[in-house]
Structures are given as structure tokens and as C-alpha cells.
Amino acid sequence: MSPGVIDVPDALAAFLAEDHGTAGRAFADALPGLAAGFLDRWGLRPDGPPMHGRCALVLPVVRHDGTPAALKLQVPDEETEGEPLALGRWDGEGAVRLLGHDPATGTLLLERLDPARTLHHVEDSREAVLALARLLARLTAVPAPPGLRRLADIARTVLERTPRALDRVPGPGARRLLADCAAAVREVAGEPGDRLLHWDLHYANVLASDRAPWLAIDPKPLAGDPGFDLFPALVNRYDPAETRWRFDAMTDVLGLDRERARAWSLGRVLQNCLWRVENGSPLEAEQLETGHLLRTG
């Protein structure tokens, strides 16, 4: 790759169009120029092939002083706008370190971690769960900075959407589960918490580095109760036989009240199912099964 020149991966362009429509296609078209501008502006040299998920392009780069880094270009939205706030508050403690930020575009300059070594690749799933839980305990020990989305608002919106969505849920078992999830959220909604949450801490979002065994990336931060952050570790690397063990292990490591953590985890089941119902997509069996296991556990 020549300095200032990138090829936008076809898969990323497709994801951006699927998730963001016209704005996503426009962002994909603008990415080569955007990348070139920041390479020049921040004195960066490309240092490897680009990487991507669903909404961001990450370029390995080297800074003018020879320090390896990563340039992250992403669509600004309500999920990504809090990322620099969270990374700045964590300041490298348990999370990737923020080196630079452009508020106008949401572009980030981050320390370089090792994308080839993630918790997803740790063969022993229980070891991976415990490592993630210890990391989550460090992250959620920090009070959320002002300006982030609040779990209180998310819970209220989810509960407001539930009655209409239930009418569209196929099957009495699924409807009963989601109604129970809503009831559980109502029990805890009055005390939503004020900790800094990651929201999306699954195993592929935990990378190794030279300065720490494991560090979190890609937060979609909000202020709330740490129990709301357990769910991704239950449904990723999914194993129903391990669900209750994972839940108990994580609540032990984080020192959480199990019933409150169960309620907020059921809130995640409800939220995810509402998204699918409202988008006309079938409910995911793994989400429903996790909800049943949490409800009866």
C-alpha cells in the first residue's frame, strides 16, 4: 500500500451499506481520501494491510517517531461518539490507549495491539471467561464521565417499546420469556448505576499487547450497572452447558449481586430481541435459550 492510498475492502463497503444505507455508501466512497488526509495530518506511514469489522477501517501505521499505532476510521453515530470519552477516562488501564482524536469525523489514533492474539483464540473457554471478567472488573470500576448515553434512558425506551413488539413475537413461549425479561428490568430500572460500561466486551474485542496480557477495544460506552455488561460473554463462543457457570463466575469476579445482574442480563436479551422483531428478522435461538437459562437459573 502506497502512502495515502487505500483500497476499501468489499466486505466493509457491503456492511456499511447494509447498516447505514446511503450514508454508509457515501462514507465508504470517502474513505480513501479521509485516510490520506489523516496520514498526512498526523504524520503517519502505513505499515500493513487494512483491517475492518462492520463499521470501521483500521490501518496499521507508524508515527513520525517510529511508534507503531493504528488509525481507526469509522462512521460517527451514537455508538461511536462516546468511544474517545471512554478511552480517555480509562487512559490505557484495561483498554487500548487513545493517542489522538478528531471530533469532527470520529477518527481515532490508537496504540497498536496484536490482532492475531485475542481471547477468542484461547482454547480453554473458561480461562477466556475469567480473563474477560477480570478485565471487565477493572473497566467498570471507573465512574462514567459526563456526556455518555445512560442505561436509565435505554431501559426506559426498551420498556416503552415492549408491549407493541410482543404482539409481533411468534410463539407463546418466546412472548412469555420477553414479558418476563421486561418484568425483570422494571425491578432494577430505578437504580441503573453510574459505572463506565463497555457494552460489547466479547472475546474478539480483547487483544493482547506487549504492556498488558489483555486489553479491551471497540467500546460502545454508556453509564450504568456492570451487570448489563455480562451478556456478550454468555452468547459469544456459545455453549449452553456453560451459560450458568459463566454467569456465576463473572458475577463472582466482579462482586455483583446475582439477581440484579440476572435482571440486567435479561434486559440485554429483551433489547436484542426487540431489535430483531422491529427489523422483521427471526429471533435467534441462542438468545432465547440464554434467556431461558438465566430466567430459570
Secondary structure, 3 states (H helix, E strand, C coil): CCCCCCCCCHHHHHHHHHHHHHHHHHHHHHHHHHHHHHHHHCCCEECCCCEECCCEEEEEEECCCCCEEEEEEECCCCCCCCHHHHHHHHCCCCECCEEEEECCCCEEEEECCEEEEEHHHCCCHHHHHHHHHHHHHHHHCCECCCCCEEHHHHHHHHHHHHHHHHCCCCCHHHHHHHHHHHHHHHHHCCCCCCEEECCCCCHHHEEECCCCCCEECCCCCEEECHHHHCHHHHHCCCCHHHHHHHHHHHHHHHCCCHHHHHHHHHHHHHHHHHHHHHCCCCCCHHHHHHHHHHHHC
